[in-house]
Amino acid sequence: MAGNFWQSSHCQQWILDKQDLLRDRQDDLTNFPDDEYQKVHIFYCGVIQAVGEQLKLRQQVIATATVYFKRFYSKYSFRTIDPLLMGPTCVFLASKVEEFGVISNSRLITACQTVIKNKFSYAFNQEFPYRINHVLECEFYLLEMMDCCLVVYHPYRPLTSYVQDMGQEDTVLPLAWRIVNDSYRTDVCLLYPPFMIALAALHMACVILQKDAKHWFAELSVDMEKMLEITRVILRLYDLWKQYDERKEILSLLSKMPKARIAQPGQSSDGKQGSQGGSQK
């Protein structure tokens, strides 16, 4: 693990340019307008969160899994690998990288089956279709895509440090922490350093709670415009959530998903019965 963020693969390889991100997503954006594409990502991030909670993982492990998921689909289309397979695979890998402890194969699959049946039956008309051999194959493609750059820096540690320095731990930290959690439903973890996301969340919490922190923020030597960009992205997420009824909309959105090259067991990439295809770049 790199000694600090600036020397890490996260900083040097995985802070992406917004225009490059949009270009790499063109295949999916031909199927979905931008708002619908974001809704699909929000949905699968929710699946990752639910699987992680079912496995009783720490929030940082779930956050790492979410970043892996977003990294993969920042480079490849949904048609490459079924997101319903990629999500649990990211959880499986993140639990090992974050040294949470190895999740047994059977426990992972059981958790996925339970979550899909009990929490997402409105979106899927069948049980979780994958087995551990599919997860292990998917993990290989995920590792290859990320070039084994597995260490993820999160906003949680700098956020805690900033709040302690500000002297507002009891009042501001809980809300700012929730805002950081919400930020993983957006692309900010792909576009900005984690300390900037922490500052944006802290600023939003201070505004919402009407805490006067102008002097504290004025002393920072950071790019305030970038902080405001992050704030605008998170505010757009909240606006989108207000008008998004997932239970009513998600079936229609998932019906637009292209058939994955690593498809559900027994399906080929064109949806016909056949052997399972391999991932193609």
C-alpha positions as CSV (number, residue, x, y, z in Angstrom):
1,M,0.0,0.0,0.0
2,A,1.3,3.4,-0.9
3,G,2.3,5.7,2.0
4,N,-0.1,8.4,0.9
5,F,-2.8,9.1,-1.6
6,W,-0.6,11.1,-4.0
7,Q,1.8,8.2,-4.5
8,S,-1.0,5.6,-4.9
9,S,-2.4,3.9,-8.0
10,H,-5.7,5.5,-7.0
11,C,-4.3,8.9,-7.6
12,Q,-2.1,8.2,-10.5
13,Q,-4.4,5.8,-12.5
14,W,-8.0,6.1,-11.1
15,I,-8.8,9.8,-11.0
16,L,-10.4,10.0,-14.4
17,D,-11.2,12.9,-16.7
18,K,-14.9,13.6,-17.1
19,Q,-14.7,13.8,-20.9
20,D,-12.9,10.5,-21.1
21,L,-15.5,8.9,-18.8
22,L,-18.3,10.1,-21.0
23,R,-16.5,8.8,-24.1
24,D,-16.0,5.4,-22.6
25,R,-19.6,5.2,-21.7
26,Q,-21.0,6.0,-25.1
27,D,-22.0,2.4,-25.8
28,D,-24.3,2.4,-22.7
29,L,-25.5,6.0,-23.2
30,T,-26.9,5.0,-26.6
31,N,-29.3,2.8,-24.6
32,F,-30.0,5.1,-21.7
33,P,-30.3,8.9,-21.4
34,D,-28.0,10.2,-18.7
35,D,-30.6,10.3,-16.0
36,E,-31.7,6.7,-16.7
37,Y,-28.1,5.5,-16.8
38,Q,-27.5,7.1,-13.3
39,K,-30.7,5.4,-12.0
40,V,-29.4,2.0,-13.1
41,H,-26.1,2.6,-11.3
42,I,-28.0,3.8,-8.2
43,F,-30.0,0.5,-8.3
44,Y,-26.9,-1.7,-8.5
45,C,-25.1,0.2,-5.9
46,G,-28.1,-0.5,-3.7
47,V,-27.7,-4.2,-4.4
48,I,-24.1,-4.0,-3.4
49,Q,-25.0,-2.2,-0.2
50,A,-27.7,-4.8,0.6
51,V,-25.4,-7.7,0.0
52,G,-22.7,-6.1,2.1
53,E,-25.1,-5.5,5.0
54,Q,-26.4,-9.1,4.7
55,L,-22.8,-10.2,5.2
56,K,-22.3,-7.7,8.0
57,L,-19.4,-6.0,6.3
58,R,-18.0,-2.6,7.4
59,Q,-19.2,0.4,5.4
60,Q,-15.6,0.9,4.1
61,V,-15.6,-2.6,2.6
62,I,-19.0,-1.8,0.9
63,A,-17.6,1.5,-0.3
64,T,-14.5,-0.2,-1.8
65,A,-16.8,-2.7,-3.6
66,T,-18.9,0.2,-5.0
67,V,-15.7,1.9,-6.3
68,Y,-14.6,-1.4,-8.0
69,F,-18.0,-1.7,-9.6
70,K,-17.9,1.9,-10.9
71,R,-14.3,1.5,-12.1
72,F,-15.3,-1.5,-14.2
73,Y,-18.2,0.1,-15.9
74,S,-16.2,3.3,-16.4
75,K,-14.2,1.3,-19.0
76,Y,-16.6,-1.3,-20.2
77,S,-20.3,-1.5,-21.2
78,F,-23.0,-3.3,-19.3
79,R,-23.0,-5.7,-22.2
80,T,-19.6,-7.0,-21.1
81,I,-20.6,-8.6,-17.8
82,D,-24.0,-8.8,-16.1
83,P,-24.0,-6.2,-13.3
84,L,-25.9,-8.6,-11.2
85,L,-22.8,-10.8,-11.3
86,M,-20.3,-8.0,-11.1
87,G,-21.8,-6.5,-7.9
88,P,-21.3,-9.5,-5.6
89,T,-17.9,-10.1,-7.2
90,C,-16.8,-6.6,-6.2
91,V,-18.0,-7.4,-2.6
92,F,-16.1,-10.7,-2.6
93,L,-12.9,-9.0,-3.7
94,A,-13.2,-5.9,-1.5
95,S,-13.7,-8.1,1.6
96,K,-10.3,-9.6,0.9
97,V,-8.5,-6.4,0.0
98,E,-9.8,-4.6,3.1
99,E,-8.7,-7.5,5.2
100,F,-12.2,-8.0,6.6
101,G,-11.7,-11.8,6.3
102,V,-12.5,-14.2,3.6
103,I,-16.2,-14.7,2.9
104,S,-16.9,-18.4,2.4
105,N,-18.2,-19.3,-1.1
106,S,-21.5,-20.7,0.2
107,R,-22.0,-17.7,2.5
108,L,-21.6,-15.2,-0.4
109,I,-24.0,-17.0,-2.7
110,T,-26.6,-17.5,0.1
111,A,-26.4,-13.8,0.9
112,C,-27.0,-12.9,-2.7
113,Q,-30.0,-15.3,-2.9
114,T,-31.5,-13.9,0.2
115,V,-31.1,-10.3,-0.8
116,I,-32.5,-10.8,-4.3
117,K,-35.5,-12.8,-3.0
118,N,-36.3,-10.6,0.0
119,K,-35.3,-7.0,-1.1
120,F,-35.3,-7.0,-4.9
121,S,-38.0,-9.3,-6.0
122,Y,-39.7,-6.3,-7.6
123,A,-36.8,-6.1,-10.0
124,F,-35.9,-9.7,-10.7
125,N,-38.5,-12.4,-11.6
126,Q,-36.2,-15.2,-10.7
127,E,-33.7,-16.3,-8.0
128,F,-30.0,-15.1,-8.0
129,P,-28.8,-17.2,-11.0
130,Y,-25.0,-17.4,-10.4
131,R,-22.8,-19.8,-8.6
132,I,-19.3,-19.3,-7.1
133,N,-17.5,-20.5,-10.3
134,H,-19.1,-17.5,-12.1
135,V,-18.0,-15.1,-9.4
136,L,-14.4,-16.4,-9.6
137,E,-14.3,-16.0,-13.3
138,C,-15.7,-12.5,-13.0
139,E,-13.1,-11.7,-10.4
140,F,-10.4,-12.6,-12.8
141,Y,-11.7,-10.1,-15.4
142,L,-12.2,-7.4,-12.7
143,L,-8.6,-7.8,-11.5
144,E,-7.3,-7.7,-15.1
145,M,-9.3,-4.5,-15.8
146,M,-8.0,-2.7,-12.7
147,D,-4.4,-3.9,-13.4
148,C,-4.5,-5.2,-9.8
149,C,-4.7,-1.6,-8.5
150,L,-6.8,-2.6,-5.5
151,V,-6.1,-0.1,-2.8
152,V,-8.9,2.5,-2.6
153,Y,-8.7,5.7,-0.6
154,H,-12.0,6.9,0.9
155,P,-13.2,10.3,2.3
156,Y,-14.0,8.8,5.7
157,R,-10.5,9.3,7.3
158,P,-9.9,12.9,6.1
159,L,-13.5,13.8,7.0
160,T,-13.0,12.6,10.6
161,S,-9.7,14.6,10.7
162,Y,-11.4,17.8,9.3
163,V,-14.3,17.6,11.8
164,Q,-11.9,17.2,14.7
165,D,-10.0,20.2,13.6
166,M,-13.2,22.2,13.2
167,G,-14.4,21.1,16.7
168,Q,-17.8,20.0,15.5
169,E,-17.6,16.2,15.9
170,D,-20.9,15.6,17.6
171,T,-23.0,17.8,15.5
172,V,-21.6,17.8,11.9
173,L,-19.9,14.4,11.5
174,P,-23.0,12.1,11.4
175,L,-24.6,14.1,8.6
176,A,-21.4,14.6,6.7
177,W,-20.7,10.9,6.9
178,R,-24.2,10.1,5.4
179,I,-23.5,12.5,2.6
180,V,-20.2,10.8,1.9
181,N,-22.1,7.5,1.8
182,D,-24.6,9.0,-0.7
183,S,-21.8,10.3,-2.9
184,Y,-20.9,6.7,-3.9
185,R,-24.2,6.7,-5.9
186,T,-22.5,9.3,-8.1
187,D,-19.3,9.4,-10.2
188,V,-17.4,11.7,-7.8
189,C,-15.3,8.8,-6.5
190,L,-14.0,8.4,-10.1
191,L,-13.4,12.1,-10.7
192,Y,-12.1,13.7,-7.5
193,P,-9.6,13.0,-4.7
194,P,-11.2,11.6,-1.6
195,F,-10.2,14.6,0.6
196,M,-12.1,16.9,-1.8
197,I,-15.2,14.8,-1.5
198,A,-14.8,14.9,2.3
199,L,-14.6,18.7,2.2
200,A,-17.7,19.0,0.0
201,A,-19.7,16.7,2.3
202,L,-18.5,18.7,5.3
203,H,-19.4,22.0,3.7
204,M,-22.9,20.7,2.8
205,A,-23.5,19.4,6.3
206,C,-22.4,22.8,7.8
207,V,-24.9,24.6,5.5
208,I,-27.8,22.2,6.2
209,L,-27.1,22.5,10.0
210,Q,-26.5,26.2,9.8
211,K,-23.1,26.0,11.3
212,D,-20.9,29.0,10.6
213,A,-17.6,27.5,9.2
214,K,-16.8,30.3,6.7
215,H,-13.6,31.2,8.5
216,W,-12.4,27.5,8.7
217,F,-13.0,27.0,5.0
218,A,-11.5,30.3,4.0
219,E,-8.2,29.2,5.5
220,L,-8.0,26.1,3.3
221,S,-5.6,26.1,0.4
222,V,-7.8,24.0,-1.9
223,D,-9.6,24.5,-5.2
224,M,-13.0,25.7,-4.0
225,E,-14.5,25.4,-7.5
226,K,-13.8,21.7,-7.5
227,M,-15.4,21.4,-4.1
228,L,-18.5,23.2,-5.5
229,E,-18.5,20.9,-8.5
230,I,-18.7,17.9,-6.2
231,T,-21.5,19.6,-4.2
232,R,-23.5,20.2,-7.4
233,V,-23.2,16.5,-8.4
234,I,-24.4,15.3,-5.0
235,L,-27.3,17.8,-5.1
236,R,-28.3,16.5,-8.5
237,L,-28.3,13.0,-7.0
238,Y,-30.8,14.2,-4.3
239,D,-33.0,15.9,-7.0
240,L,-32.9,12.7,-9.0
241,W,-33.9,10.6,-5.9
242,K,-36.9,12.9,-5.3
243,Q,-38.5,12.0,-8.7
244,Y,-37.2,8.4,-8.9
245,D,-39.7,5.6,-7.8
246,E,-37.4,2.6,-8.2
247,R,-40.0,0.0,-7.6
248,K,-42.1,1.4,-10.5
249,E,-39.3,2.3,-12.9
250,I,-36.5,-0.3,-12.5
251,L,-38.2,-3.1,-14.5
252,S,-38.5,-0.9,-17.5
253,L,-34.9,0.3,-17.1
254,L,-33.5,-3.2,-16.8
255,S,-35.4,-4.3,-19.9
256,K,-33.2,-1.9,-21.9
257,M,-30.0,-3.5,-20.6
258,P,-28.0,-5.1,-23.4
259,K,-27.4,-8.9,-23.0
260,A,-24.1,-9.5,-21.3
261,R,-21.3,-11.5,-22.9
262,I,-21.0,-13.2,-19.6
263,A,-24.7,-13.9,-19.4
264,Q,-26.8,-15.7,-16.9
265,P,-26.2,-19.5,-16.8
266,G,-27.7,-21.2,-19.8
267,Q,-27.9,-18.1,-21.9
268,S,-25.6,-16.9,-24.7
269,S,-25.0,-13.2,-25.3
270,D,-27.9,-12.9,-27.7
271,G,-30.3,-14.3,-25.1
272,K,-30.6,-17.7,-26.7
273,Q,-30.0,-20.9,-24.8
274,G,-26.4,-22.0,-25.1
275,S,-23.0,-22.2,-23.4
276,Q,-21.7,-19.3,-21.4
277,G,-19.7,-16.9,-23.3
278,G,-16.4,-15.3,-22.3
279,S,-15.8,-11.6,-21.7
280,Q,-14.5,-9.6,-24.6
281,K,-12.8,-6.3,-24.6
